[in-house]
Amino acid sequence: MNDFTHLDEEGRVRMVDVGGKENTERTAVAGGNIRMTPSTLKQITDNSVKKGNVLETARIAGIMAAKKTSELIPMCHPLNITHAGVDFYPDHVSSTIAIEAKVSLSGQTGVEMEALTAVSVAALTIYDMCKSYDKAMIISDIHLKKKSGGKSGEFTAPRYLDGKH
């Protein structure tokens, strides 16, 4: 038996069959950061970026991305997510915006990829809207913070236990 779930016995790529799995409530929280110059962060938080409200646009982009994850990641199942939210935590000391996405559903497979995609696209949207001010922005630390539900149960990343975003 092949140990890789996305390969059949002959090594061909396949989508995992989740048809026999039980429906459970599943939630995933992902996070990441985008670092920039202090003046760029100030423009974002003052809502003075010429292209418009950066954080609200990035929030919408992140939510839309969570809904479209199966169109971007080849082996992801299309999911009927019941909640997707994206929040931002600007830190003027480090000139960083922490991004956090939470995605939920009741279903047969998890939503980790949807939460990670939401964070990634929200960060890319911030970059896109502000690149004329700061081309050297750094997107980093995109990771799964927490997940619940399903056969593998609960997971909390060690660095998420410290309560920081």
Secondary structure, 3 states (H helix, E strand, C coil): CCCCCCECCCCCECCCCCCCCCCEEEEEEEEEEEECCHHHHHHHHCCCCCCCCHHHHHHHHHHHHHHCHHHHCCCCCCCCCCEEEEEEEEECCCCEEEEEEEEEEEECCCCHHHHHHHHHHHHHHHHHHHCCCCCCCEEEEEEEEEEECCCCCCEECHHHHHCCC
